[in-house]
Amino acid sequence: MEHADLLVIGTGQSGLATATLTPRHGFAHALVLEADEVPCGAWPRYYDSLTLFSPARYSSLPGMRFPGDGDRYPTRDEVVDYLRAYARRLTAEIHPSTTVASVTRQSGAWSVRAEEGREFHARALIAATGDYRAPYIPDLPGRAEFAGRVLHAAGYRSPAAFAGQRVVVAGGGNSAIQIAAELGAVADTTLATRRPIGWMTQRPLGKDLHWWLKYTGLDVAPIRCLLEKAPVSVLDDGRYRTALHEHGVDQREMSTRFTPDGVVWARRHEGDGRRGRPRD
Ligand SMILES: Cc1cc2nc3c(=O)[nH]c(=O)nc-3n(C[C@H](O)[C@H](O)[C@H](O)COP(=O)(O)OP(=O)(O)OC[C@H]3O[C@@H](n4cnc5c(N)ncnc54)[C@H](O)[C@@H]3O)c2cc1C
């Protein structure tokens, strides 16, 4: 069994930033446990075209500037490179290829057992495991009978595999919009959302939204509950709205159920039957 002051599980941006800051909070010896072979979090699993919605200058972790022009929106691969470089500079010890299987608390201390059989012990523990390793697909009515392919955004890489097909993208957040915008160029694409998309201009008056949040102090103001209720789900500098429009992406209220060869829409739209039929 290995002992430490603190165990951090996960080396995404949360785990790495936490491990950097913990010495100043009295945890001299931290161990960081990571299931993947190379520390970096969910980023290598994201789709190829993903770019950050936070500019580089607002994407730095403590102690290391994100390189390059601070106003640009870095790509997925730039974030991967940055996080890997950040992990290499960390003074805390990282244990890669160590998948935590169980966490228990006994006599005020934490015991962690990894799938590989190793055990770790510490007085404090931080779980920074994200959610990308366990993508959730809701069990929509009729899904078992649907003969087409159902894919979570975590399993999507690029539009090429969908060329010429009919695809429904379900969701109204950044991932769904970005994926629908690029699929629209090669596939007959419908974007289905539960409520109208909450567009937010990425650069009001020419400055990125993150700049305004910092300038006004709203980034640290206790307004979380207000923000959670705000109808904002997508940040866009205009390119995604334009792409949806130019590619003729059909936008509808979420379907109510699957059929064996398609979905049933909540409402009839002009010029179509009641059923949409995504083909695999
Ligand atoms: C379209 C899109 C755009 C985004 N744009 C931005 C942006 O502009 N700016 C921004 O800051 N964020 C952005 N994000 C969000 C960002 O990607 C996530 O919030 C971030 O990756 C979460 O980091 P994390 O460290 O919490 O988790 P993750 O990155 O998911 O890392 C979790 C780590 O824990 C490890 N782990 C999990 N389970 C175990 C286990 N049992 N044992 C050991 N290790 C384990 C995983 O392997 C992984 O390395 C975006 C996301 C998307 C989808």
The ligand as a Gaussian input file, in Angstrom:
#p B3LYP/6-31G(d) Opt

LIG

0 1
 C      -17.700000      21.040000     -27.464000
 C      -16.948000      21.297000     -26.174000
 C      -16.276000      22.488000     -26.032000
 C      -15.624000      22.761000     -24.829000
 N      -14.956000      23.934000     -24.733000
 C      -14.336000      24.250000     -23.578000
 C      -13.643000      25.481000     -23.441000
 O      -13.601000      26.287000     -24.347000
 N      -13.027000      25.748000     -22.271000
 C      -13.064000      24.860000     -21.231000
 O      -12.471000      25.128000     -20.185000
 N      -13.719000      23.684000     -21.329000
 C      -14.358000      23.356000     -22.475000
 N      -15.018000      22.182000     -22.593000
 C      -15.239000      21.381000     -21.387000
 C      -14.043000      20.586000     -21.023000
 O      -13.655000      19.748000     -22.059000
 C      -14.406000      19.750000     -19.797000
 O      -15.080000      20.535000     -18.869000
 C      -13.154000      19.226000     -19.175000
 O      -12.502000      18.320000     -20.030000
 C      -13.483000      18.544000     -17.867000
 O      -12.259000      18.330000     -17.266000
 P      -12.126000      17.347000     -16.051000
 O      -10.707000      17.394000     -15.609000
 O      -13.181000      17.641000     -15.045000
 O      -12.519000      15.906000     -16.639000
 P      -11.882000      15.059000     -17.834000
 O      -11.189000      15.903000     -18.840000
 O      -12.993000      14.159000     -18.300000
 O      -10.760000      14.180000     -17.109000
 C      -11.098000      13.141000     -16.221000
 C       -9.902000      12.228000     -16.106000
 O      -10.203000      11.254000     -15.094000
 C       -9.768000       9.988000     -15.546000
 N      -10.563000       8.956000     -14.879000
 C      -11.899000       8.764000     -14.972000
 N      -12.290000       7.713000     -14.215000
 C      -11.152000       7.240000     -13.632000
 C      -10.880000       6.161000     -12.736000
 N      -11.854000       5.352000     -12.289000
 N       -9.601000       5.940000     -12.344000
 C       -8.592000       6.760000     -12.783000
 N       -8.790000       7.786000     -13.640000
 C      -10.056000       8.026000     -14.057000
 C      -10.033000      10.032000     -17.050000
 O       -9.266000       9.051000     -17.748000
 C       -9.621000      11.457000     -17.383000
 O       -8.243000      11.540000     -17.705000
 C      -15.638000      21.829000     -23.777000
 C      -16.281000      20.601000     -23.938000
 C      -16.917000      20.325000     -25.135000
 C      -17.585000      18.982000     -25.299000

